[in-house]
């Protein structure tokens, strides 16, 4: 017997947190009966219907994807734009782990494992994400110091794990900066640089934890190995204790 919200997330239908919302809102049926109490338990023999969709346990899949520019981090788009799942030929209900902006490129995970998604996204796990930003202007030392000291975004102080100037191009008046963060608020990187007067012209996420884009080109993906998935769990637990 396992908790109902875990059974739903294990099916790949949604994350555990979203499953809890469905349960609380009386949108889950177990053997034809509405179940709206968190912590209710089910077995593999029980029939579970979530918001009109029958679910079943799926084999887990985990992918590293190199997202191109101009692609939506969603399972569908009402404006008809291309989404990250359009690049995959899988019978599983895949969804992106977190998001990258429409015009941002780089690494993102896709999976049908809700528990893995929660683990990767929860702020307490402190999983670092490395970005390369091309800025309009030559960033100066005082601005970099302000970034390292922390910037207030949505009344919360955001302190990057690392800020490093990679190069400058005085002819074109641009800078390349590497920045590492462990949270992931909406448009965070762009807002961080805007707070010290610089516009982000291009943005690429290079790595999540110890996983990077090695061997991948834009629009391509590979499966995470079971060893890598286990290492990510161990990595998150290690970061959480520090």
Order of alpha helices (4+ residues) and beta strands (2+ residues): beta-alpha-alpha-beta-beta-beta-beta-beta-beta-beta-beta-alpha-beta-alpha-beta-beta-beta-beta-alpha-beta-beta-beta-alpha
